[in-house]
Amino acid sequence: MMRSFRLSHLIATFGVLIGLIVWFLPTPAGANPQLMPVAGVVIVAVSLWATSAVPEYFTAIIFFFLAMGFKDRARPLSSRASTRPLSG
């Protein structure tokens, strides 16, 4: 049995591909280094939400999972670990 073709799935696939392309583009001069990956995540999330190609709750899970991946990348490595000695 052949599955029906939906335009929303094609648009969502196109949006995900554009998001991945934007993710790996070089950052413009003078911009924050995290700009392009974050823009890619937003493009993917908006295209999935707008087309409802996947359930909205699943789109939200994807978005927050990808967004949390950038949480620690923005801080320098030295600020991640505590430099204070353990109290004893």
N, C-alpha and C positions, 0 to 999 in steps of 0.2 A: 504494500500500500504506500502510495506516495504522499509525503507530507506537504501540506499547503505552503506556498511561498508567501511570506509576509514582507511587505515593504519596510516595516519597523525593524525587522531583524537585519535587513540589509543596511539600513541607516545606522543601527547600533554597531554593526561590524565596522562600518566606515568610520564611525566616531572613535571606536577603540583603536583602530589602526592610526588615525590621526593623532590620538593621544599618545600612542607609543612613539610615533615619529617626533612629536614635540618634546617628549621626555628626553630623547637622546640628541636633540639639537644643541649646538653650543650656546652658552649664555651670552647675550649681548654685552658689549663692553660697558662697564660701569654698573651693571645690574647685580643683584644678589645671586650667588652661585646656585641657590636652590630654586630660582625662578622657573626654569624650564621643566624640571621634574614635577614641581607642584602644579604647574599649568597643565601638564600631561594628565595628572591624576584628576584634576577638575574637569577636563574635557571628557575623559572616560566616564566619570560619574554623571555628568550632565547628560551625555548622550544616552546612557543607560536609563536614567530616570525619565528623560523626555520621551523615549520610545516605548518604555515598559516591556522591553524585550526579555528582561528577567524580572522577577518580582522585586518590588521596591525595597523590601527588607534585605534582600540579598545584595542589591546595589549599595545600600547603606553599609553593610558589612564589608564589602569590597573597598568602598571609599575610606572607611575608618581604618581598616587594616593597612592600606597603602599610606594613608596620612600618618599613622603612628610610626611607620618606617622612617619618616623624616624628622621625627621628634628629637632624637639624639644626634642626628647628623649636623644640626645647626650649631651645637655647642662645641667648643674646642675640647680635645681629648683631656686636657689637664683639669677641666672643670667637672668632668664626669666622676672622677674618683675623689674621695675625701683625702685631703693632705694632712688632716689633723691626726695625731697619734691616738691610739686606743687608750682609753683611761683604764687604769688597772688597780 
